[in-house]
Amino acid sequence: MDSIPEPRGKFVKVKCPDCGNDQITFDRASTQVTCLVCGATLVKPQGGKAILKGEHKTVE
Ligand SMILES: [Zn+2]
């Protein structure tokens, strides 16, 4: 059986600064993540790690 590679990076819950929607995303997203409710940018990829907008915390 193939082993499953360890995931790199963590999932984080980001609170949209515009509408307050909580959204789960990846802290090393390679693409921009937008709020599903209002369309605001929540995560912006930059140089291998992502810039997280608004409040965020790691999801255990
Ligand atoms: Zn929003």
N, CA, C, O and the ligand as a Tripos MOL2 file, in Angstrom:
@<TRIPOS>MOLECULE
protein
  241   239    61     0     0
PROTEIN
NO_CHARGES

@<TRIPOS>ATOM
      1 N           0.8400   -1.2090    0.0000 N.3       1 MET1
      2 CA          0.0000    0.0000    0.0000 C.3       1 MET1
      3 C           0.8670    1.2470    0.0000 C.2       1 MET1
      4 O           1.9220    1.2960    0.6310 O.2       1 MET1
      5 N           0.4080    2.2230   -0.7030 N.am      2 ASP2
      6 CA          1.1480    3.4860   -0.7210 C.3       2 ASP2
      7 C           0.9500    4.2170    0.5910 C.2       2 ASP2
      8 O          -0.1430    4.2130    1.1580 O.2       2 ASP2
      9 N           1.9960    4.8350    1.0610 N.am      3 SER3
     10 CA          1.8390    5.6490    2.2550 C.3       3 SER3
     11 C           1.3040    7.0230    1.8550 C.2       3 SER3
     12 O           1.5810    7.5380    0.7720 O.2       3 SER3
     13 N           0.5450    7.5770    2.7530 N.am      4 ILE4
     14 CA         -0.0170    8.9030    2.4910 C.3       4 ILE4
     15 C           0.9830    9.9480    2.9750 C.2       4 ILE4
     16 O           1.3760    9.9370    4.1420 O.2       4 ILE4
     17 N           1.3930   10.8420    2.0950 N.am      5 PRO5
     18 CA          2.3640   11.8470    2.5280 C.3       5 PRO5
     19 C           1.8110   12.7610    3.6070 C.2       5 PRO5
     20 O           0.6260   13.0950    3.6210 O.2       5 PRO5
     21 N           2.6840   13.1500    4.4930 N.am      6 GLU6
     22 CA          2.2810   14.0950    5.5290 C.3       6 GLU6
     23 C           1.8360   15.4010    4.8810 C.2       6 GLU6
     24 O           2.5360   15.9490    4.0300 O.2       6 GLU6
     25 N           0.7060   15.8820    5.2760 N.am      7 PRO7
     26 CA          0.2960   17.1740    4.7310 C.3       7 PRO7
     27 C           1.2150   18.2860    5.2280 C.2       7 PRO7
     28 O           1.6060   18.3130    6.3950 O.2       7 PRO7
     29 N           1.5380   19.1690    4.3530 N.am      8 ARG8
     30 CA          2.3720   20.3070    4.7440 C.3       8 ARG8
     31 C           1.4770   21.5120    4.9060 C.2       8 ARG8
     32 O           0.5990   21.7640    4.0810 O.2       8 ARG8
     33 N           1.6960   22.2390    5.9460 N.am      9 GLY9
     34 CA          0.8110   23.3480    6.2240 C.3       9 GLY9
     35 C          -0.3670   22.8680    7.0520 C.2       9 GLY9
     36 O          -0.5040   21.6800    7.3450 O.2       9 GLY9
     37 N          -1.1860   23.7910    7.4090 N.am     10 LYS10
     38 CA         -2.2850   23.4960    8.3110 C.3      10 LYS10
     39 C          -3.5720   24.0940    7.7820 C.2      10 LYS10
     40 O          -3.5760   25.0230    6.9740 O.2      10 LYS10
     41 N          -4.6580   23.5300    8.2630 N.am     11 PHE11
     42 CA         -5.9350   24.1570    7.9710 C.3      11 PHE11
     43 C          -6.1850   25.2660    8.9890 C.2      11 PHE11
     44 O          -5.8890   25.1250   10.1760 O.2      11 PHE11
     45 N          -6.7180   26.3330    8.5100 N.am     12 VAL12
     46 CA         -7.0450   27.4420    9.4000 C.3      12 VAL12
     47 C          -8.4770   27.9070    9.1390 C.2      12 VAL12
     48 O          -9.0130   27.7980    8.0370 O.2      12 VAL12
     49 N          -9.0480   28.4160   10.1840 N.am     13 LYS13
     50 CA        -10.3730   29.0060   10.0490 C.3      13 LYS13
     51 C         -10.1830   30.5170    9.9700 C.2      13 LYS13
     52 O          -9.6320   31.1370   10.8800 O.2      13 LYS13
     53 N         -10.6400   31.0830    8.8920 N.am     14 VAL14
     54 CA        -10.4830   32.5200    8.6820 C.3      14 VAL14
     55 C         -11.8410   33.1880    8.7820 C.2      14 VAL14
     56 O         -12.8240   32.7410    8.1890 O.2      14 VAL14
     57 N         -11.8710   34.2630    9.5400 N.am     15 LYS15
     58 CA        -13.1250   35.0130    9.6540 C.3      15 LYS15
     59 C         -13.0980   36.1680    8.6660 C.2      15 LYS15
     60 O         -12.1880   36.9960    8.6880 O.2      15 LYS15
     61 N         -14.0760   36.2160    7.8230 N.am     16 CYS16
     62 CA        -14.1280   37.2770    6.8220 C.3      16 CYS16
     63 C         -14.2580   38.6300    7.5130 C.2      16 CYS16
     64 O         -15.1670   38.8300    8.3180 O.2      16 CYS16
     65 N         -13.3510   39.5630    7.2030 N.am     17 PRO17
     66 CA        -13.4120   40.8800    7.8440 C.3      17 PRO17
     67 C         -14.6230   41.6970    7.3950 C.2      17 PRO17
     68 O         -15.0220   42.6520    8.0620 O.2      17 PRO17
     69 N         -15.1900   41.3170    6.2750 N.am     18 ASP18
     70 CA        -16.3160   42.0920    5.7480 C.3      18 ASP18
     71 C         -17.6750   41.6110    6.2350 C.2      18 ASP18
     72 O         -18.5270   42.4210    6.5990 O.2      18 ASP18
     73 N         -17.8850   40.2930    6.2440 N.am     19 CYS19
     74 CA        -19.2200   39.7990    6.5940 C.3      19 CYS19
     75 C         -19.2310   38.8800    7.8080 C.2      19 CYS19
     76 O         -20.3030   38.5140    8.2900 O.2      19 CYS19
     77 N         -18.0470   38.4970    8.3160 N.am     20 GLY20
     78 CA        -18.0030   37.6800    9.5150 C.3      20 GLY20
     79 C         -18.1630   36.1890    9.2670 C.2      20 GLY20
     80 O         -18.2250   35.4070   10.2150 O.2      20 GLY20
     81 N         -18.2290   35.7950    8.0190 N.am     21 ASN21
     82 CA        -18.3330   34.3740    7.6970 C.3      21 ASN21
     83 C         -17.0510   33.6400    8.0930 C.2      21 ASN21
     84 O         -15.9470   34.0950    7.7930 O.2      21 ASN21
     85 N         -17.2090   32.5060    8.7640 N.am     22 ASP22
     86 CA        -16.0500   31.6670    9.0720 C.3      22 ASP22
     87 C         -15.8390   30.6750    7.9470 C.2      22 ASP22
     88 O         -16.7640   29.9770    7.5320 O.2      22 ASP22
     89 N         -14.6290   30.6250    7.4670 N.am     23 GLN23
     90 CA        -14.3420   29.7200    6.3610 C.3      23 GLN23
     91 C         -13.0560   28.9570    6.6410 C.2      23 GLN23
     92 O         -12.0600   29.5290    7.0830 O.2      23 GLN23
     93 N         -13.0930   27.6610    6.3780 N.am     24 ILE24
     94 CA        -11.9040   26.8280    6.5630 C.3      24 ILE24
     95 C         -11.0800   26.8590    5.2880 C.2      24 ILE24
     96 O         -11.6040   26.6700    4.1900 O.2      24 ILE24
     97 N          -9.7930   27.0970    5.4440 N.am     25 THR25
     98 CA         -8.9140   27.0730    4.2870 C.3      25 THR25
     99 C          -7.5500   26.5390    4.7000 C.2      25 THR25
    100 O          -7.3570   26.0970    5.8330 O.2      25 THR25
    101 N          -6.6330   26.5880    3.7890 N.am     26 PHE26
    102 CA         -5.3240   26.0210    4.0100 C.3      26 PHE26
    103 C          -4.3320   27.1650    4.1710 C.2      26 PHE26
    104 O          -4.3840   28.1380    3.4180 O.2      26 PHE26
    105 N          -3.4300   27.0620    5.1430 N.am     27 ASP27
    106 CA         -2.5390   28.2000    5.3760 C.3      27 ASP27
    107 C          -1.4260   28.3180    4.3260 C.2      27 ASP27
    108 O          -0.6590   29.2810    4.3230 O.2      27 ASP27
    109 N          -1.3560   27.3470    3.4590 N.am     28 ARG28
    110 CA         -0.4180   27.4860    2.3410 C.3      28 ARG28
    111 C          -1.1280   27.3770    1.0100 C.2      28 ARG28
    112 O          -0.6200   26.7820    0.0600 O.2      28 ARG28
    113 N          -2.2840   27.9490    0.9590 N.am     29 ALA29
    114 CA         -3.0320   27.9370   -0.2860 C.3      29 ALA29
    115 C          -2.1920   28.5340   -1.4060 C.2      29 ALA29
    116 O          -1.5290   29.5550   -1.2220 O.2      29 ALA29
    117 N          -2.2260   27.8980   -2.5530 N.am     30 SER30
    118 CA         -1.4500   28.4060   -3.6830 C.3      30 SER30
    119 C          -2.3080   29.2560   -4.6020 C.2      30 SER30
    120 O          -1.8150   29.8510   -5.5600 O.2      30 SER30
    121 N          -3.5640   29.3040   -4.3060 N.am     31 THR31
    122 CA         -4.4480   30.1670   -5.0730 C.3      31 THR31
    123 C          -5.1990   31.0820   -4.1200 C.2      31 THR31
    124 O          -5.3530   30.7860   -2.9350 O.2      31 THR31
    125 N          -5.6500   32.1720   -4.6540 N.am     32 GLN32
    126 CA         -6.3970   33.1150   -3.8340 C.3      32 GLN32
    127 C          -7.7000   32.4820   -3.3750 C.2      32 GLN32
    128 O          -8.3740   31.7930   -4.1410 O.2      32 GLN32
    129 N          -8.0460   32.7200   -2.1260 N.am     33 VAL33
    130 CA         -9.3050   32.2060   -1.5870 C.3      33 VAL33
    131 C         -10.2150   33.3860   -1.2970 C.2      33 VAL33
    132 O          -9.8220   34.3550   -0.6470 O.2      33 VAL33
    133 N         -11.4200   33.2830   -1.7870 N.am     34 THR34
    134 CA        -12.3630   34.3590   -1.5350 C.3      34 THR34
    135 C         -13.5080   33.8760   -0.6650 C.2      34 THR34
    136 O         -13.8380   32.6900   -0.6470 O.2      34 THR34
    137 N         -14.1000   34.8010    0.0470 N.am     35 CYS35
    138 CA        -15.2470   34.4970    0.8940 C.3      35 CYS35
    139 C         -16.4010   33.9860    0.0420 C.2      35 CYS35
    140 O         -16.7540   34.5850   -0.9750 O.2      35 CYS35
    141 N         -16.9800   32.8780    0.4700 N.am     36 LEU36
    142 CA        -18.0890   32.2930   -0.2850 C.3      36 LEU36
    143 C         -19.3630   33.1180   -0.1590 C.2      36 LEU36
    144 O         -20.2810   32.9880   -0.9690 O.2      36 LEU36
    145 N         -19.4090   33.9500    0.8430 N.am     37 VAL37
    146 CA        -20.6140   34.7370    1.0740 C.3      37 VAL37
    147 C         -20.5590   36.0750    0.3410 C.2      37 VAL37
    148 O         -21.4780   36.4240   -0.4000 O.2      37 VAL37
    149 N         -19.4800   36.8190    0.5540 N.am     38 CYS38
    150 CA        -19.4410   38.1760   -0.0020 C.3      38 CYS38
    151 C         -18.3580   38.3790   -1.0530 C.2      38 CYS38
    152 O         -18.3290   39.4190   -1.7110 O.2      38 CYS38
    153 N         -17.4730   37.4090   -1.2220 N.am     39 GLY39
    154 CA        -16.4830   37.5170   -2.2830 C.3      39 GLY39
    155 C         -15.2130   38.2680   -1.9170 C.2      39 GLY39
    156 O         -14.3540   38.4790   -2.7730 O.2      39 GLY39
    157 N         -15.0820   38.6730   -0.6620 N.am     40 ALA40
    158 CA        -13.8670   39.3630   -0.2340 C.3      40 ALA40
    159 C         -12.6740   38.4030   -0.2640 C.2      40 ALA40
    160 O         -12.8370   37.1980   -0.0740 O.2      40 ALA40
    161 N         -11.4930   38.9380   -0.5000 N.am     41 THR41
    162 CA        -10.2950   38.1040   -0.4950 C.3      41 THR41
    163 C          -9.9310   37.7340    0.9370 C.2      41 THR41
    164 O          -9.7590   38.6080    1.7860 O.2      41 THR41
    165 N          -9.8150   36.4370    1.2000 N.am     42 LEU42
    166 CA         -9.4630   35.9630    2.5440 C.3      42 LEU42
    167 C          -8.0190   35.4900    2.6060 C.2      42 LEU42
    168 O          -7.3430   35.6900    3.6150 O.2      42 LEU42
    169 N          -7.5500   34.8740    1.5510 N.am     43 VAL43
    170 CA         -6.1880   34.3480    1.5170 C.3      43 VAL43
    171 C          -5.5480   34.7320    0.2010 C.2      43 VAL43
    172 O          -6.1190   34.5660   -0.8770 O.2      43 VAL43
    173 N          -4.3380   35.2540    0.3320 N.am     44 LYS44
    174 CA         -3.6130   35.6730   -0.8470 C.3      44 LYS44
    175 C          -2.2690   34.9440   -0.8390 C.2      44 LYS44
    176 O          -1.4900   35.0940    0.1020 O.2      44 LYS44
    177 N          -1.9970   34.1640   -1.8710 N.am     45 PRO45
    178 CA         -0.7300   33.4390   -1.9080 C.3      45 PRO45
    179 C           0.4380   34.3790   -2.1400 C.2      45 PRO45
    180 O           0.3550   35.3130   -2.9380 O.2      45 PRO45
    181 N           1.5260   34.1220   -1.4310 N.am     46 GLN46
    182 CA          2.7070   34.9570   -1.6220 C.3      46 GLN46
    183 C           3.9550   34.1810   -1.2380 C.2      46 GLN46
    184 O           4.1810   33.8690   -0.0690 O.2      46 GLN46
    185 N           4.7410   33.8850   -2.2250 N.am     47 GLY47
    186 CA          6.0370   33.2610   -1.9850 C.3      47 GLY47
    187 C           6.0130   31.9910   -1.1720 C.2      47 GLY47
    188 O           6.8200   31.8330   -0.2560 O.2      47 GLY47
    189 N           5.0970   31.0670   -1.4850 N.am     48 GLY48
    190 CA          5.0690   29.7730   -0.8200 C.3      48 GLY48
    191 C           4.2020   29.7180    0.4100 C.2      48 GLY48
    192 O           3.7600   28.6400    0.8050 O.2      48 GLY48
    193 N           3.9490   30.8520    1.0240 N.am     49 LYS49
    194 CA          2.9730   30.8390    2.1100 C.3      49 LYS49
    195 C           1.8830   31.8390    1.8010 C.2      49 LYS49
    196 O           2.0110   32.6700    0.9020 O.2      49 LYS49
    197 N           0.8300   31.7460    2.5460 N.am     50 ALA50
    198 CA         -0.3230   32.5610    2.2250 C.3      50 ALA50
    199 C          -0.4900   33.6850    3.2360 C.2      50 ALA50
    200 O          -0.2270   33.5280    4.4280 O.2      50 ALA50
    201 N          -0.9310   34.8130    2.7220 N.am     51 ILE51
    202 CA         -1.2850   35.9240    3.5990 C.3      51 ILE51
    203 C          -2.7500   35.7660    3.9770 C.2      51 ILE51
    204 O          -3.6290   35.7420    3.1150 O.2      51 ILE51
    205 N          -2.9970   35.6600    5.2720 N.am     52 LEU52
    206 CA         -4.3660   35.4790    5.7340 C.3      52 LEU52
    207 C          -4.9420   36.8130    6.1690 C.2      52 LEU52
    208 O          -4.3410   37.5430    6.9570 O.2      52 LEU52
    209 N          -6.1050   37.1110    5.6480 N.am     53 LYS53
    210 CA         -6.7830   38.3440    6.0150 C.3      53 LYS53
    211 C          -7.7310   38.0670    7.1760 C.2      53 LYS53
    212 O          -8.2940   36.9790    7.2910 O.2      53 LYS53
    213 N          -7.8920   39.0490    8.0120 N.am     54 GLY54
    214 CA         -8.8560   38.9120    9.0860 C.3      54 GLY54
    215 C          -8.3820   37.9780   10.1820 C.2      54 GLY54
    216 O          -7.2500   37.4950   10.1500 O.2      54 GLY54
    217 N          -9.2360   37.7280   11.1390 N.am     55 GLU55
    218 CA         -8.9180   36.8350   12.2500 C.3      55 GLU55
    219 C          -8.8210   35.4070   11.7290 C.2      55 GLU55
    220 O          -9.5870   34.9890   10.8610 O.2      55 GLU55
    221 N          -7.8710   34.6760   12.2740 N.am     56 HIS56
    222 CA         -7.7770   33.2810   11.8660 C.3      56 HIS56
    223 C          -7.1760   32.4680   12.9900 C.2      56 HIS56
    224 O          -6.4150   32.9800   13.8110 O.2      56 HIS56
    225 N          -7.5230   31.2160   13.0150 N.am     57 LYS57
    226 CA         -6.9010   30.3210   13.9870 C.3      57 LYS57
    227 C          -6.7700   28.9380   13.3840 C.2      57 LYS57
    228 O          -7.5430   28.5400   12.5120 O.2      57 LYS57
    229 N          -5.7820   28.2240   13.8630 N.am     58 THR58
    230 CA         -5.5200   26.8840   13.3560 C.3      58 THR58
    231 C          -6.6420   25.9330   13.7830 C.2      58 THR58
    232 O          -7.1070   25.9620   14.9220 O.2      58 THR58
    233 N          -7.0510   25.1110   12.8590 N.am     59 VAL59
    234 CA         -8.0590   24.0970   13.1450 C.3      59 VAL59
    235 C          -7.3540   22.8200   13.5480 C.2      59 VAL59
    236 O          -6.5140   22.3070   12.8090 O.2      59 VAL59
    237 N          -7.6920   22.3110   14.7090 N.am     60 GLU60
    238 CA         -7.0640   21.0700   15.1850 C.3      60 GLU60
    239 C          -7.6680   19.8650   14.4930 C.2      60 GLU60
    240 O          -7.2680   18.7330   14.7630 O.2      60 GLU60
    241 ZN        -17.3840   37.6890    3.5250 Zn       61 ZN61
@<TRIPOS>BOND
     1     1     2 1
     2     2     3 1
     3     3     4 2
     4     3     5 am
     5     5     6 1
     6     6     7 1
     7     7     8 2
     8     7     9 am
     9     9    10 1
    10    10    11 1
    11    11    12 2
    12    11    13 am
    13    13    14 1
    14    14    15 1
    15    15    16 2
    16    15    17 am
    17    17    18 1
    18    18    19 1
    19    19    20 2
    20    19    21 am
    21    21    22 1
    22    22    23 1
    23    23    24 2
    24    23    25 am
    25    25    26 1
    26    26    27 1
    27    27    28 2
    28    27    29 am
    29    29    30 1
    30    30    31 1
    31    31    32 2
    32    31    33 am
    33    33    34 1
    34    34    35 1
    35    35    36 2
    36    35    37 am
    37    37    38 1
    38    38    39 1
    39    39    40 2
    40    39    41 am
    41    41    42 1
    42    42    43 1
    43    43    44 2
    44    43    45 am
    45    45    46 1
    46    46    47 1
    47    47    48 2
    48    47    49 am
    49    49    50 1
    50    50    51 1
    51    51    52 2
    52    51    53 am
    53    53    54 1
    54    54    55 1
    55    55    56 2
    56    55    57 am
    57    57    58 1
    58    58    59 1
    59    59    60 2
    60    59    61 am
    61    61    62 1
    62    62    63 1
    63    63    64 2
    64    63    65 am
    65    65    66 1
    66    66    67 1
    67    67    68 2
    68    67    69 am
    69    69    70 1
    70    70    71 1
    71    71    72 2
    72    71    73 am
    73    73    74 1
    74    74    75 1
    75    75    76 2
    76    75    77 am
    77    77    78 1
    78    78    79 1
    79    79    80 2
    80    79    81 am
    81    81    82 1
    82    82    83 1
    83    83    84 2
    84    83    85 am
    85    85    86 1
    86    86    87 1
    87    87    88 2
    88    87    89 am
    89    89    90 1
    90    90    91 1
    91    91    92 2
    92    91    93 am
    93    93    94 1
    94    94    95 1
    95    95    96 2
    96    95    97 am
    97    97    98 1
    98    98    99 1
    99    99   100 2
   100    99   101 am
   101   101   102 1
   102   102   103 1
   103   103   104 2
   104   103   105 am
   105   105   106 1
   106   106   107 1
   107   107   108 2
   108   107   109 am
   109   109   110 1
   110   110   111 1
   111   111   112 2
   112   111   113 am
   113   113   114 1
   114   114   115 1
   115   115   116 2
   116   115   117 am
   117   117   118 1
   118   118   119 1
   119   119   120 2
   120   119   121 am
   121   121   122 1
   122   122   123 1
   123   123   124 2
   124   123   125 am
   125   125   126 1
   126   126   127 1
   127   127   128 2
   128   127   129 am
   129   129   130 1
   130   130   131 1
   131   131   132 2
   132   131   133 am
   133   133   134 1
   134   134   135 1
   135   135   136 2
   136   135   137 am
   137   137   138 1
   138   138   139 1
   139   139   140 2
   140   139   141 am
   141   141   142 1
   142   142   143 1
   143   143   144 2
   144   143   145 am
   145   145   146 1
   146   146   147 1
   147   147   148 2
   148   147   149 am
   149   149   150 1
   150   150   151 1
   151   151   152 2
   152   151   153 am
   153   153   154 1
   154   154   155 1
   155   155   156 2
   156   155   157 am
   157   157   158 1
   158   158   159 1
   159   159   160 2
   160   159   161 am
   161   161   162 1
   162   162   163 1
   163   163   164 2
   164   163   165 am
   165   165   166 1
   166   166   167 1
   167   167   168 2
   168   167   169 am
   169   169   170 1
   170   170   171 1
   171   171   172 2
   172   171   173 am
   173   173   174 1
   174   174   175 1
   175   175   176 2
   176   175   177 am
   177   177   178 1
   178   178   179 1
   179   179   180 2
   180   179   181 am
   181   181   182 1
   182   182   183 1
   183   183   184 2
   184   183   185 am
   185   185   186 1
   186   186   187 1
   187   187   188 2
   188   187   189 am
   189   189   190 1
   190   190   191 1
   191   191   192 2
   192   191   193 am
   193   193   194 1
   194   194   195 1
   195   195   196 2
   196   195   197 am
   197   197   198 1
   198   198   199 1
   199   199   200 2
   200   199   201 am
   201   201   202 1
   202   202   203 1
   203   203   204 2
   204   203   205 am
   205   205   206 1
   206   206   207 1
   207   207   208 2
   208   207   209 am
   209   209   210 1
   210   210   211 1
   211   211   212 2
   212   211   213 am
   213   213   214 1
   214   214   215 1
   215   215   216 2
   216   215   217 am
   217   217   218 1
   218   218   219 1
   219   219   220 2
   220   219   221 am
   221   221   222 1
   222   222   223 1
   223   223   224 2
   224   223   225 am
   225   225   226 1
   226   226   227 1
   227   227   228 2
   228   227   229 am
   229   229   230 1
   230   230   231 1
   231   231   232 2
   232   231   233 am
   233   233   234 1
   234   234   235 1
   235   235   236 2
   236   235   237 am
   237   237   238 1
   238   238   239 1
   239   239   240 2
@<TRIPOS>SUBSTRUCTURE
     1 MET1         2 RESIDUE 1 A MET
     2 ASP2         6 RESIDUE 1 A ASP
     3 SER3        10 RESIDUE 1 A SER
     4 ILE4        14 RESIDUE 1 A ILE
     5 PRO5        18 RESIDUE 1 A PRO
     6 GLU6        22 RESIDUE 1 A GLU
     7 PRO7        26 RESIDUE 1 A PRO
     8 ARG8        30 RESIDUE 1 A ARG
     9 GLY9        34 RESIDUE 1 A GLY
    10 LYS10       38 RESIDUE 1 A LYS
    11 PHE11       42 RESIDUE 1 A PHE
    12 VAL12       46 RESIDUE 1 A VAL
    13 LYS13       50 RESIDUE 1 A LYS
    14 VAL14       54 RESIDUE 1 A VAL
    15 LYS15       58 RESIDUE 1 A LYS
    16 CYS16       62 RESIDUE 1 A CYS
    17 PRO17       66 RESIDUE 1 A PRO
    18 ASP18       70 RESIDUE 1 A ASP
    19 CYS19       74 RESIDUE 1 A CYS
    20 GLY20       78 RESIDUE 1 A GLY
    21 ASN21       82 RESIDUE 1 A ASN
    22 ASP22       86 RESIDUE 1 A ASP
    23 GLN23       90 RESIDUE 1 A GLN
    24 ILE24       94 RESIDUE 1 A ILE
    25 THR25       98 RESIDUE 1 A THR
    26 PHE26      102 RESIDUE 1 A PHE
    27 ASP27      106 RESIDUE 1 A ASP
    28 ARG28      110 RESIDUE 1 A ARG
    29 ALA29      114 RESIDUE 1 A ALA
    30 SER30      118 RESIDUE 1 A SER
    31 THR31      122 RESIDUE 1 A THR
    32 GLN32      126 RESIDUE 1 A GLN
    33 VAL33      130 RESIDUE 1 A VAL
    34 THR34      134 RESIDUE 1 A THR
    35 CYS35      138 RESIDUE 1 A CYS
    36 LEU36      142 RESIDUE 1 A LEU
    37 VAL37      146 RESIDUE 1 A VAL
    38 CYS38      150 RESIDUE 1 A CYS
    39 GLY39      154 RESIDUE 1 A GLY
    40 ALA40      158 RESIDUE 1 A ALA
    41 THR41      162 RESIDUE 1 A THR
    42 LEU42      166 RESIDUE 1 A LEU
    43 VAL43      170 RESIDUE 1 A VAL
    44 LYS44      174 RESIDUE 1 A LYS
    45 PRO45      178 RESIDUE 1 A PRO
    46 GLN46      182 RESIDUE 1 A GLN
    47 GLY47      186 RESIDUE 1 A GLY
    48 GLY48      190 RESIDUE 1 A GLY
    49 LYS49      194 RESIDUE 1 A LYS
    50 ALA50      198 RESIDUE 1 A ALA
    51 ILE51      202 RESIDUE 1 A ILE
    52 LEU52      206 RESIDUE 1 A LEU
    53 LYS53      210 RESIDUE 1 A LYS
    54 GLY54      214 RESIDUE 1 A GLY
    55 GLU55      218 RESIDUE 1 A GLU
    56 HIS56      222 RESIDUE 1 A HIS
    57 LYS57      226 RESIDUE 1 A LYS
    58 THR58      230 RESIDUE 1 A THR
    59 VAL59      234 RESIDUE 1 A VAL
    60 GLU60      238 RESIDUE 1 A GLU
    61 ZN61       241 GROUP 0 **** ****
